[in-house]
Amino acid sequence: MTEILHCLLVSTVSGSIMFAIGSLLNVVISRRSMSYWYYRVVLLSVLMLIVPVEAFVSLPRIVSVELPSSAAVAGSGSTVIAGGAGERGVSALEAVFAVWLSVAAVLMIKNIVMYWRASVMIKRMTAPCTDRRTLYICDNMRAELRLRRKVRVLRSAEVSSPLLFGVVRPKIIIPSREFSDESLKMIFAHELSHLRHHDLGAKLLVIAAGCLHWFNPAVYFMKKALSSACELCCDETVLKTLKLSDNKDYGRLIISVIEDSRGIGAYAASMATAGKSLKRRLFKIAVFKGVTKTLRTAGVLLTAALSVCSMTVFGFSQASQVLPEEIAKVFDSPAYSVTTTFSAPWEESATPESPQPVKNIKANSENT
């Protein structure tokens, strides 16, 4: 129990530090086309919350020292009191663990139920797409993006924005309205980019992180940042793949399909979302100029540097517990001052607790 809480605390601090530093750097380079880098930084921060930091690095374990009993330290004038404050501390720790586990379990069950309801809603309000032109454009775009996974295309009159749903069996839902060939290319390029980047799995990871680290406000900012960053990444992929004559055409398409999530948005990847994130996306689309190799290399180096800095927190935390001050005081106490010398079994020893010399044992046996 103590190790679980300690691991939880170290993970939440490390992940939060990495997310904070990455967000600050993203503000500095916000005009650059490095959304993919920031998306990976946020995703790595989420992984550090879910996967114990001990899995990334191997550091010395905490030294376990058995404290002496009251009889062992009686001669030093010290007394070890059993129970008392120690029991109160353990009971408080158990209470904290119980509260954390209860809230985490409730949130996890709630999200599982909501995901199940969203999948039922998708089945109820969609129908298979039978338009050959639409299916042909989808297959061509899937081949252009080099995607091997098959994806179903569904239509629905109850959604206003195209979206991708389903981690195991992905499906693209498009509104029941007519789109031009160029619009369909942009729609499928965007939604298939979500599938290529594994964005639905990333969204489920950040939801799981929110259940485990519900006490950490940074997790809720991570959720918003991940959702915004994955959309910007897909926009960059669309603009880079299609090489449109006017990027504003793609922006106009996004405006025309503003999302009405109907409770599905948290578990799906929609093409258009309203609010400040939409304004930022339109600005990024208008000024998009591509990503150079220099920017990609810089992004990789920054991600590695952030990972090292964040894990350093874990290293300091573990190193501080290798030899706590309390244990050091025990070693310095008079109770251990006479136990540091060792004598052979055949020699006399001045300590009263030492074993009986071998020659005395022989003399006693001869007398008997």
Secondary structure, 3 states (H helix, E strand, C coil): CHHHHHHHHHHHHHHHHHHHHHHHHHHHCCCCCCHHHHHHHHHHHHHHHHCCHHHCCCCCCCCCCCCCCCCCCHHHCCCCCCCCHHHHHHHHHHHHHHHHHHHHHHHHHHHHHHHHHHHHHHHHHCEECCCHHHHHHHHHHHHHCCCCCCCEEEEECCCCCCEEECCCCCEEEEECCCCCHHHHHHHHHHHHHHHHHCHHHHHHHHHHHHHHCCCCCHHHHHHHHHHHHHHHHHHHHHHHHHCCCCHHHHHHHHHHCCCCCCCCHHHCEECCCCCHHHHHHHHHHHCCCCCCHHHHHHHHHHHHHHHHHHHHHHHHHHHCCCCCHHHHHHHHCHHHCCCCCCCCCCCCCCCCCCCCCHHHHHHHHHHC
